[in-house]
Amino acid sequence: MLGTMMQFPLTLAPILERTGRLFGAVEIVSRLPDKSIHRSNYAGVCGRARALAAALAAGGVGRGDRIATLMWNHVWHLEAYFGVPVSGSVLHMLNLRLHPDELAYIVNHAGDRVLLVDDVLLPVYEKLRGRVNLERVIVVPTTGQGLPPEYENYEDFLKQGAAGYEAPQLDENEAAAMCYTSGTTGVPKGVIYSHRSLVLHSFCEALPDYFGLSQSDCVLPIVPMFHANAWGCPYAAGMLGAKQVLPGPNLDAIGLLDLLEQEKVTRSAGVPTIWMGILAALDQHPGRWKLQPGLRVLSGGSALPESLLRGFDRHAIEIRQAWGMTEMSPIGTVCTVKSSLSEMSEGERMAVRTKQGTQVPFVEIRAMVGEREVPWDGETMGELHVRGPWIAASYYNLPDQQGRWTADGWFRTGDVVTIDREGYVKIADRAKDLIKSGGEWISSVDLENALMDHPAVREAAVIAIPHPKWAERPLAAVVLKDGHDATPEELRSHLARKFNRWQLPDAIVFVPEIPRTSVGKFQKSRLREMFADWEWEPTAEAAVKS
Ligand code: AMP
């Protein structure tokens, strides 16, 4: 027997409709490249998103055609976020920090027909020009300066749609948007989000235990709109009619703190690197900013060090860790301490808060070693597998990558984790980043977090270096804070409080900076290249043996 409910497609169109009608006056604030502030509202965004859809249709762009964006976070990108999918075409956000070779590959692999590009990013596009098959390049004026005459102006393009344009009725499973994974290994891989997956992801993200969004919130996504849908912020905030503040290209800590204060931001999202910078600025200028009392920020993309959690606690800002992947739209787990754990000591509570969290509704997880599922005991490591309605079932046009999915339909994340009795997932490493010493696993993430707890350490990344006797041994690359000093021996003693002797890095090397990926994560592949010629000295061997 079937239910008696309507078959109502879950698409982005009703979100756009509703937001324009109900919350037209709610502000969308963009900080432009010259740091001036541009103010618009949902009525403006919705009207212009519809105009964009109409102009695409008038230009012969049809259902399923890919429209690429090379844009910072601002109101014009938000218009594209809604206008492109509502027209039936597919929004393809390009990661503007990638190497031109990689970007050209991605544009061609996706088969993008049209590019919307910020005026300030034309130099990035110029490096692709001649190597990509775009039919139209439309430039968004974000600086008020004139455009080179050979380019089409976005404002003129918007006027080209028919007056009575009606958006098509879409199936909820049609493609809405696509992103390529940051591709630190292998070829970049495209993930296509459907209307349905984006709608369901927005509902989940907005729930009180996760991002906790309401109409009265003000959301500042620091995470770029080209990285995994800005973690769903634009759609979730749009669905509820919450104010959005879009920071543009300037992501320095002082400027962000000014924006958080001036616009009364209550929700924000970004990678730990951003939060580390913000914490350092807050520590350096106590009392300078009056932030909103209920401010909650999500930290994801890489592990949240305990020192950062403690720092934010000190400044009474709630920071929550989330874990996810481009392949997961991206949210998979969020760390919220359950009420049943309220009796825990402060130390136990902190241990929970540094974990990546519990699965959000409709995301299912398991940790596997080969064909065997490992117990949820908080100790046994296994590769995390996931499945759910906003998790990719394949990559776009890459049949040889189908091995990332198991025969019984789970996605292999490549993250090695433990899951505790309460269901909290802790990422030990990417599978390839674990260190295997004498047959025992060492988690580089645990070592990094402990190093970053030391008052003199700004950043630390740990990698495995081949070792003649132990197969691999850990090497730590450490960046010291300005004006601080520490010796390798001091840092080893600091680590020895938490780790067994065999787990300690045999080498601690001070470096001016840790190489990063285009989305701000430690780029361990580059670090491994930097230390490719490393030779262990006999003393290191002695340390391991003793
Ligand atoms: P991306 O698709 O670029 O967002 O990268 C996804 C990968 O980032 C995951 O598979 C993890 O390895 C890593 N990652 C994301 N969030 C976290 C987190 N909170 N802690 C540790 N690693 C994370």
Boltz pocket constraint, residues with backbone or C-beta under 6 A from the ligand:
constraints:
  - pocket:
      binder: B
      contacts: [[A, 181], [A, 182], [A, 228], [A, 299], [A, 300], [A, 301], [A, 302], [A, 303], [A, 304], [A, 321], [A, 322], [A, 323], [A, 324], [A, 325], [A, 326], [A, 327], [A, 330], [A, 356], [A, 413], [A, 414], [A, 415], [A, 427], [A, 429], [A, 430], [A, 519]]
      max_distance: 6.0
